[in-house]
Amino acid sequence: MNNQFGSDPNTLYRKQDPNTSEQSAYSVDTTKLEKLVFDAIKSFGSKGCISDEVRAKFPDLSYSSVTARYKALGDKGFIVFDGTKKGNSNRQQRIMKAKSIEDKNDTRSVA
């Protein structure tokens, strides 16, 4: 499962963006970040979690270093989105649940 984490840097920036965006895309260790975020979501078990709860586990990481991983993890079938829950801002946030290795091939979103 570990070797499936990480994103192609070419998908992390737009071709019309300044070259600093490209440089940044190549400097981010998406493999490490996706694994960290996945493990955090997985730690909440079957009840799942919202972004506020995941971000609280990584106070030293920037907002985007954490939240940018949700889409990649969902697209790869590592997590599903299952309903919503009110976050710290009083706005609804999607509940994320880690899928088991056996269920990973089922990429349907629950919500």
MODELLER restraints for C-alpha pairs under 7 A, 6 or more apart:
rsr = mdl.restraints
at = mdl.atoms
rsr.add(forms.Gaussian(group=physical.xy_distance, feature=features.Distance(at['CA:5:A'], at['CA:31:A']), mean=4.89, stdev=0.5))
rsr.add(forms.Gaussian(group=physical.xy_distance, feature=features.Distance(at['CA:5:A'], at['CA:34:A']), mean=6.01, stdev=0.5))
rsr.add(forms.Gaussian(group=physical.xy_distance, feature=features.Distance(at['CA:5:A'], at['CA:35:A']), mean=6.41, stdev=0.5))
rsr.add(forms.Gaussian(group=physical.xy_distance, feature=features.Distance(at['CA:6:A'], at['CA:30:A']), mean=4.63, stdev=0.5))
rsr.add(forms.Gaussian(group=physical.xy_distance, feature=features.Distance(at['CA:6:A'], at['CA:31:A']), mean=3.65, stdev=0.5))
rsr.add(forms.Gaussian(group=physical.xy_distance, feature=features.Distance(at['CA:6:A'], at['CA:34:A']), mean=6.35, stdev=0.5))
rsr.add(forms.Gaussian(group=physical.xy_distance, feature=features.Distance(at['CA:7:A'], at['CA:30:A']), mean=5.89, stdev=0.5))
rsr.add(forms.Gaussian(group=physical.xy_distance, feature=features.Distance(at['CA:7:A'], at['CA:31:A']), mean=6.99, stdev=0.5))
rsr.add(forms.Gaussian(group=physical.xy_distance, feature=features.Distance(at['CA:9:A'], at['CA:25:A']), mean=5.19, stdev=0.5))
rsr.add(forms.Gaussian(group=physical.xy_distance, feature=features.Distance(at['CA:9:A'], at['CA:26:A']), mean=5.41, stdev=0.5))
rsr.add(forms.Gaussian(group=physical.xy_distance, feature=features.Distance(at['CA:12:A'], at['CA:25:A']), mean=5.70, stdev=0.5))
rsr.add(forms.Gaussian(group=physical.xy_distance, feature=features.Distance(at['CA:13:A'], at['CA:21:A']), mean=6.09, stdev=0.5))
rsr.add(forms.Gaussian(group=physical.xy_distance, feature=features.Distance(at['CA:13:A'], at['CA:22:A']), mean=6.05, stdev=0.5))
rsr.add(forms.Gaussian(group=physical.xy_distance, feature=features.Distance(at['CA:13:A'], at['CA:25:A']), mean=6.57, stdev=0.5))
rsr.add(forms.Gaussian(group=physical.xy_distance, feature=features.Distance(at['CA:34:A'], at['CA:69:A']), mean=5.64, stdev=0.5))
rsr.add(forms.Gaussian(group=physical.xy_distance, feature=features.Distance(at['CA:34:A'], at['CA:73:A']), mean=6.98, stdev=0.5))
rsr.add(forms.Gaussian(group=physical.xy_distance, feature=features.Distance(at['CA:37:A'], at['CA:66:A']), mean=6.61, stdev=0.5))
rsr.add(forms.Gaussian(group=physical.xy_distance, feature=features.Distance(at['CA:37:A'], at['CA:69:A']), mean=6.98, stdev=0.5))
rsr.add(forms.Gaussian(group=physical.xy_distance, feature=features.Distance(at['CA:38:A'], at['CA:98:A']), mean=6.95, stdev=0.5))
rsr.add(forms.Gaussian(group=physical.xy_distance, feature=features.Distance(at['CA:40:A'], at['CA:54:A']), mean=6.14, stdev=0.5))
rsr.add(forms.Gaussian(group=physical.xy_distance, feature=features.Distance(at['CA:41:A'], at['CA:48:A']), mean=6.75, stdev=0.5))
rsr.add(forms.Gaussian(group=physical.xy_distance, feature=features.Distance(at['CA:41:A'], at['CA:49:A']), mean=6.45, stdev=0.5))
rsr.add(forms.Gaussian(group=physical.xy_distance, feature=features.Distance(at['CA:41:A'], at['CA:54:A']), mean=6.55, stdev=0.5))
rsr.add(forms.Gaussian(group=physical.xy_distance, feature=features.Distance(at['CA:41:A'], at['CA:96:A']), mean=6.89, stdev=0.5))
rsr.add(forms.Gaussian(group=physical.xy_distance, feature=features.Distance(at['CA:41:A'], at['CA:97:A']), mean=6.33, stdev=0.5))
rsr.add(forms.Gaussian(group=physical.xy_distance, feature=features.Distance(at['CA:41:A'], at['CA:98:A']), mean=5.99, stdev=0.5))
rsr.add(forms.Gaussian(group=physical.xy_distance, feature=features.Distance(at['CA:42:A'], at['CA:97:A']), mean=6.76, stdev=0.5))
rsr.add(forms.Gaussian(group=physical.xy_distance, feature=features.Distance(at['CA:42:A'], at['CA:98:A']), mean=4.94, stdev=0.5))
rsr.add(forms.Gaussian(group=physical.xy_distance, feature=features.Distance(at['CA:46:A'], at['CA:97:A']), mean=6.63, stdev=0.5))
rsr.add(forms.Gaussian(group=physical.xy_distance, feature=features.Distance(at['CA:48:A'], at['CA:95:A']), mean=5.93, stdev=0.5))
rsr.add(forms.Gaussian(group=physical.xy_distance, feature=features.Distance(at['CA:48:A'], at['CA:96:A']), mean=5.28, stdev=0.5))
rsr.add(forms.Gaussian(group=physical.xy_distance, feature=features.Distance(at['CA:48:A'], at['CA:97:A']), mean=4.49, stdev=0.5))
rsr.add(forms.Gaussian(group=physical.xy_distance, feature=features.Distance(at['CA:49:A'], at['CA:95:A']), mean=5.17, stdev=0.5))
rsr.add(forms.Gaussian(group=physical.xy_distance, feature=features.Distance(at['CA:49:A'], at['CA:96:A']), mean=5.37, stdev=0.5))
rsr.add(forms.Gaussian(group=physical.xy_distance, feature=features.Distance(at['CA:49:A'], at['CA:97:A']), mean=6.77, stdev=0.5))
rsr.add(forms.Gaussian(group=physical.xy_distance, feature=features.Distance(at['CA:50:A'], at['CA:93:A']), mean=5.97, stdev=0.5))
rsr.add(forms.Gaussian(group=physical.xy_distance, feature=features.Distance(at['CA:50:A'], at['CA:94:A']), mean=5.92, stdev=0.5))
rsr.add(forms.Gaussian(group=physical.xy_distance, feature=features.Distance(at['CA:50:A'], at['CA:95:A']), mean=4.84, stdev=0.5))
rsr.add(forms.Gaussian(group=physical.xy_distance, feature=features.Distance(at['CA:50:A'], at['CA:96:A']), mean=6.10, stdev=0.5))
rsr.add(forms.Gaussian(group=physical.xy_distance, feature=features.Distance(at['CA:51:A'], at['CA:93:A']), mean=6.90, stdev=0.5))
rsr.add(forms.Gaussian(group=physical.xy_distance, feature=features.Distance(at['CA:52:A'], at['CA:87:A']), mean=6.40, stdev=0.5))
rsr.add(forms.Gaussian(group=physical.xy_distance, feature=features.Distance(at['CA:52:A'], at['CA:88:A']), mean=6.93, stdev=0.5))
rsr.add(forms.Gaussian(group=physical.xy_distance, feature=features.Distance(at['CA:55:A'], at['CA:66:A']), mean=6.60, stdev=0.5))
rsr.add(forms.Gaussian(group=physical.xy_distance, feature=features.Distance(at['CA:73:A'], at['CA:79:A']), mean=5.82, stdev=0.5))
rsr.add(forms.Gaussian(group=physical.xy_distance, feature=features.Distance(at['CA:74:A'], at['CA:80:A']), mean=5.97, stdev=0.5))
rsr.add(forms.Gaussian(group=physical.xy_distance, feature=features.Distance(at['CA:77:A'], at['CA:104:A']), mean=5.31, stdev=0.5))
rsr.add(forms.Gaussian(group=physical.xy_distance, feature=features.Distance(at['CA:77:A'], at['CA:105:A']), mean=6.61, stdev=0.5))
rsr.add(forms.Gaussian(group=physical.xy_distance, feature=features.Distance(at['CA:77:A'], at['CA:106:A']), mean=6.86, stdev=0.5))
rsr.add(forms.Gaussian(group=physical.xy_distance, feature=features.Distance(at['CA:77:A'], at['CA:107:A']), mean=4.66, stdev=0.5))
rsr.add(forms.Gaussian(group=physical.xy_distance, feature=features.Distance(at['CA:78:A'], at['CA:98:A']), mean=5.96, stdev=0.5))
rsr.add(forms.Gaussian(group=physical.xy_distance, feature=features.Distance(at['CA:78:A'], at['CA:99:A']), mean=5.49, stdev=0.5))
rsr.add(forms.Gaussian(group=physical.xy_distance, feature=features.Distance(at['CA:78:A'], at['CA:104:A']), mean=5.81, stdev=0.5))
rsr.add(forms.Gaussian(group=physical.xy_distance, feature=features.Distance(at['CA:79:A'], at['CA:96:A']), mean=6.39, stdev=0.5))
rsr.add(forms.Gaussian(group=physical.xy_distance, feature=features.Distance(at['CA:79:A'], at['CA:97:A']), mean=5.38, stdev=0.5))
rsr.add(forms.Gaussian(group=physical.xy_distance, feature=features.Distance(at['CA:79:A'], at['CA:98:A']), mean=4.37, stdev=0.5))
rsr.add(forms.Gaussian(group=physical.xy_distance, feature=features.Distance(at['CA:79:A'], at['CA:99:A']), mean=5.34, stdev=0.5))
rsr.add(forms.Gaussian(group=physical.xy_distance, feature=features.Distance(at['CA:80:A'], at['CA:96:A']), mean=5.70, stdev=0.5))
rsr.add(forms.Gaussian(group=physical.xy_distance, feature=features.Distance(at['CA:80:A'], at['CA:97:A']), mean=5.41, stdev=0.5))
rsr.add(forms.Gaussian(group=physical.xy_distance, feature=features.Distance(at['CA:80:A'], at['CA:98:A']), mean=6.58, stdev=0.5))
rsr.add(forms.Gaussian(group=physical.xy_distance, feature=features.Distance(at['CA:80:A'], at['CA:99:A']), mean=6.96, stdev=0.5))
rsr.add(forms.Gaussian(group=physical.xy_distance, feature=features.Distance(at['CA:80:A'], at['CA:109:A']), mean=5.19, stdev=0.5))
rsr.add(forms.Gaussian(group=physical.xy_distance, feature=features.Distance(at['CA:80:A'], at['CA:110:A']), mean=6.13, stdev=0.5))
rsr.add(forms.Gaussian(group=physical.xy_distance, feature=features.Distance(at['CA:81:A'], at['CA:94:A']), mean=6.16, stdev=0.5))
rsr.add(forms.Gaussian(group=physical.xy_distance, feature=features.Distance(at['CA:81:A'], at['CA:95:A']), mean=5.55, stdev=0.5))
rsr.add(forms.Gaussian(group=physical.xy_distance, feature=features.Distance(at['CA:81:A'], at['CA:96:A']), mean=4.67, stdev=0.5))
rsr.add(forms.Gaussian(group=physical.xy_distance, feature=features.Distance(at['CA:81:A'], at['CA:97:A']), mean=6.44, stdev=0.5))
rsr.add(forms.Gaussian(group=physical.xy_distance, feature=features.Distance(at['CA:81:A'], at['CA:109:A']), mean=5.88, stdev=0.5))
rsr.add(forms.Gaussian(group=physical.xy_distance, feature=features.Distance(at['CA:81:A'], at['CA:110:A']), mean=5.82, stdev=0.5))
rsr.add(forms.Gaussian(group=physical.xy_distance, feature=features.Distance(at['CA:81:A'], at['CA:111:A']), mean=5.52, stdev=0.5))
rsr.add(forms.Gaussian(group=physical.xy_distance, feature=features.Distance(at['CA:82:A'], at['CA:94:A']), mean=6.84, stdev=0.5))
rsr.add(forms.Gaussian(group=physical.xy_distance, feature=features.Distance(at['CA:82:A'], at['CA:95:A']), mean=5.31, stdev=0.5))
rsr.add(forms.Gaussian(group=physical.xy_distance, feature=features.Distance(at['CA:82:A'], at['CA:96:A']), mean=6.20, stdev=0.5))
rsr.add(forms.Gaussian(group=physical.xy_distance, feature=features.Distance(at['CA:82:A'], at['CA:110:A']), mean=5.19, stdev=0.5))
rsr.add(forms.Gaussian(group=physical.xy_distance, feature=features.Distance(at['CA:82:A'], at['CA:111:A']), mean=4.67, stdev=0.5))
rsr.add(forms.Gaussian(group=physical.xy_distance, feature=features.Distance(at['CA:83:A'], at['CA:94:A']), mean=5.86, stdev=0.5))
rsr.add(forms.Gaussian(group=physical.xy_distance, feature=features.Distance(at['CA:83:A'], at['CA:95:A']), mean=5.54, stdev=0.5))
rsr.add(forms.Gaussian(group=physical.xy_distance, feature=features.Distance(at['CA:83:A'], at['CA:111:A']), mean=5.62, stdev=0.5))
rsr.add(forms.Gaussian(group=physical.xy_distance, feature=features.Distance(at['CA:84:A'], at['CA:92:A']), mean=5.80, stdev=0.5))
rsr.add(forms.Gaussian(group=physical.xy_distance, feature=features.Distance(at['CA:84:A'], at['CA:93:A']), mean=5.23, stdev=0.5))
rsr.add(forms.Gaussian(group=physical.xy_distance, feature=features.Distance(at['CA:84:A'], at['CA:94:A']), mean=4.32, stdev=0.5))
rsr.add(forms.Gaussian(group=physical.xy_distance, feature=features.Distance(at['CA:84:A'], at['CA:95:A']), mean=5.15, stdev=0.5))
rsr.add(forms.Gaussian(group=physical.xy_distance, feature=features.Distance(at['CA:85:A'], at['CA:92:A']), mean=5.25, stdev=0.5))
rsr.add(forms.Gaussian(group=physical.xy_distance, feature=features.Distance(at['CA:85:A'], at['CA:93:A']), mean=5.44, stdev=0.5))
rsr.add(forms.Gaussian(group=physical.xy_distance, feature=features.Distance(at['CA:85:A'], at['CA:94:A']), mean=6.49, stdev=0.5))
rsr.add(forms.Gaussian(group=physical.xy_distance, feature=features.Distance(at['CA:85:A'], at['CA:95:A']), mean=6.51, stdev=0.5))
rsr.add(forms.Gaussian(group=physical.xy_distance, feature=features.Distance(at['CA:86:A'], at['CA:92:A']), mean=4.32, stdev=0.5))
rsr.add(forms.Gaussian(group=physical.xy_distance, feature=features.Distance(at['CA:86:A'], at['CA:93:A']), mean=6.02, stdev=0.5))
rsr.add(forms.Gaussian(group=physical.xy_distance, feature=features.Distance(at['CA:87:A'], at['CA:93:A']), mean=6.06, stdev=0.5))
